[in-house]
Amino acid sequence: MTLDQERALVARLKKGDRSALSDIYKHYGEKIYREAILPRLPVVELAEDVLATTFAKAMEKIEQFKIEDKSIFFWLRRIAINLAMDQHRRSIRDQKIEDKAKVLAEIAPGGERTDRRSEKIETQELVEESLAMIKPRYAEALRLRLIQDLDRSECAERLGITVGNFDVLLYRATKAFRDKYPPR
């Protein structure tokens, strides 16, 4: 695609012509996915979500793009890299919370020293108290994913939402939980 062809597509896009975004996606989507997203976020499901979000954000922010003798590819690439890094950071935070919840879920009824068992029970009570302080839907998402250890698709199905919406819900739930834990 020549720079003039890109300029014409960008002009159409700025006028609200979504088919222009489709043309840009056809030309650069795979390249952005392979070169910008996948190396930073090697989880295919998350990488595909980031690619979709990249082009949605491009459509939303197209007025900010100024073509100055360079391809729109570089602007799209920067959006993709930022989104991939943000998603990677969220995944790490979510994994830490998930790991802590798994430890809490493994509280054994016997065979441990009494002081250690009581410490785990106390922590579990703090978790439950914190869960009670956030929106019930957030608490349910956390219980399903982290305590019951269900996969994302099963959690989404139980909540009657898509997996993508569940990911957003889980992210918001973990953020709300962090604000309430430990309860004061």
NORWOGI-V917939 format. One record per residue. PHI is phi as a letter, one per 40 degrees, with the letter a starting at -180 (999 if undefined). BURIAL is + if it has 24 or more other C-alpha atoms within 12 Angstrom, else -. Layout:
# NORWOGI-V917939
phi->[PHI & PHI]
burial->[BURIAL & BURIAL]
This chain:
# NORWOGI-V917939
phi->[999 & c & c & c & c & c & d & c & c & c & c & c & c & c & c & g & c & c & c & c & c & c & c & c & c & d & c & b & d & c & c & c & c & c & c & b & c & d & c & c & a & c & c & d & d & c & c & c & c & c & c & c & c & d & c & c & c & c & c & c & b & d & c & c & c & b & c & b & f & a & c & c & d & c & c & c & c & c & d & c & c & c & c & c & c & c & c & c & c & c & c & c & c & c & c & c & c & c & c & c & c & c & c & c & c & c & c & c & c & a & g & b & c & d & c & c & c & c & c & c & c & c & c & c & c & c & c & c & c & c & c & c & c & b & d & d & c & c & c & c & c & c & c & c & c & c & c & c & f & c & c & d & c & c & c & c & c & c & c & g & b & c & c & c & c & c & d & c & c & c & c & c & c & c & c & c & c & d & c & b & b & c & c & b]
burial->[- & - & - & - & - & + & + & - & + & + & + & - & + & - & - & - & - & - & - & + & + & - & - & + & + & - & - & + & + & - & - & + & + & - & + & + & + & + & - & + & + & - & - & - & - & + & + & + & + & + & + & + & + & + & + & - & + & + & + & - & - & + & - & - & + & - & - & - & - & - & + & + & + & - & + & + & + & + & + & + & + & - & + & + & + & - & + & + & - & + & + & - & - & + & - & - & + & + & - & - & + & - & - & + & + & - & + & - & - & - & - & - & - & - & - & - & - & - & - & + & - & - & - & + & - & - & + & + & - & + & + & + & - & + & - & - & + & + & + & + & + & + & + & + & + & + & + & - & - & - & - & + & - & - & + & + & - & - & + & - & - & - & - & - & - & + & + & + & + & + & + & + & + & + & + & + & + & + & - & - & + & - & - & -]
